[in-house]
Structure formats: C-alpha cells, structure tokens
Amino acid sequence: MTPEALNTFFSICIGFALAGALVSGYQAVAQRPAGFGLLQDGVAPKTFAAVPFLVFAAPFIIMRNTLRGMRLESRRFEFVMMATVIAGFWSMMSGTFFLMTLRAAGVLV
C-alpha cells in the first residue's frame, strides 16, 4: 500500500470517527438523534450554529439514514452504494481538514 493510499484511508477513518463522536455527543446532550432537520428552524443563531456541526457530522448521518432506509423501505442497492460513496468522500474531506488543523496547531508532526 502506498503512503498516499494509507494517508487517504486514515483520513476516511478519522472523518467517520469524528462524525460518529459528534453525533453521539449531540444525542447524549439533546436526548434526540442529530439530523439535517436542524437546518429547518429558519434564520436563527441555532441554525447558524448547526451548519459547522453538520459539515463534520454529515457522513455518519448519511450512512445512518441510508442503512435505516435500506432496512425499512427496501431501497435499491444502487442508491445505497451511491450514498456510501458520497459519505465516504465527505468523510475523507472532513478527515483531511481535521488532520490539517491538528498539524497546523502542532499536535501532529
């Protein structure tokens, strides 16, 4: 495995882990699962605060909704595969941003 592929795989894993931790923390505090419905409150400070949260939590929410829809609604394989690719790419981007932030802060070398 090349170093670039290993770095990409690590970014995907970090992105999914960060998303899962954020959603789990939100659910522990708010006593309800996080979702994209957080953006439906109109123009309010709470809605603007939800945007950065959802940017990093989205891969977990997408996969949770997709797998739940696959069980309950019998969604087609193509839809599930496309959602998985989107969540994986989104996770890679958020994981890369998080790792770059840690490197810029001097936490990682």
N, C-alpha and C positions, 0 to 999 in steps of 0.2 A: 504494500500500500504506500503510495507516495505521500510525502509530507503535506502537500496541498489537499489531498483527499482526506487525510486524517484530520487536518485543521477544519475542513468543511463538516465532516462528521461530528467533530467536537462542538462546533458552533450550533449544529442542529440539536444535539443533545442538551446543550446549555440553554438554548432557546425554549425547548419543550419543558425543561426543568424549571426555568424561570416562570413560564406561563402557568405551569401547574402550581407552583408555590404562590403566585399572585392570586389565582382563582381560589385556592384553598384558604388562603388568608382572608380574602374577601368574604368567603362563605362562613368562616368562623366568626367574623366580626358582625356581618349583616344578617346572619341566620337565613340566608337565601342564596341560591346559586347565581353567579355572575352571568351576564348575557349581554347581547347587543341592545337589549331593551333599555339599558342605562342611558342611551342617547335620545330617548323619546320624551324627555321632560321639557323640551323646548329650550329657550335661551335662559340658562340659569348657571350660576357658578358650579353647581353639582355636575351639570352636563359637561362643562369645560374640563372639570377635574377627571371625568370619566374617560376622556379621549386618550391621554397618555397611558392610563391603566389598560384600556382596551387594545392599544397598539402592541403592548407586550403580552397581554393575556389572550389575544385572539387565537393563536394556534391551538391552545387547549380547548377553548370554547367551540371552535370549528370542529375539532375531532370529536368532542363530546356530543355535539348536536348531530353530527354525521352518523356516528355509531348508534346513537339512540334512534335516529330516524331509520337506520337500516333494520333495526330490530322491530320497531313498532309499525313502520309504514312500508316495509319491504322495498326499500329503494334499490334501484338497479346498481350493478357493480360499477358501471362506468361513472356514475355520479359519485359513488363512494371513493373511487380511485382518483377522480379529479379533485375532490375536496381534500384528500390526503396529500396530493402533490402541492396544492395551494398552501395547506397548513405547514407542510414540510419546508417549502420555500420561505414562507413568512417566518417560521421558526429559525431558519438559517440566517435571515436578515436581522432579526431581533437578537439572536445569539451573537452574531458578529458585532453588532453595535454594542452590546453589553461587554463583550471581551475587549473591544477597542477602548471603551470607557474605563475598564479596570486597568488596562495597560497605560492609558494616559494619566490615571491617578497614581500610578506607581505600585499598584497592588500586584500586578503580574509583570514578569520580565519579558 
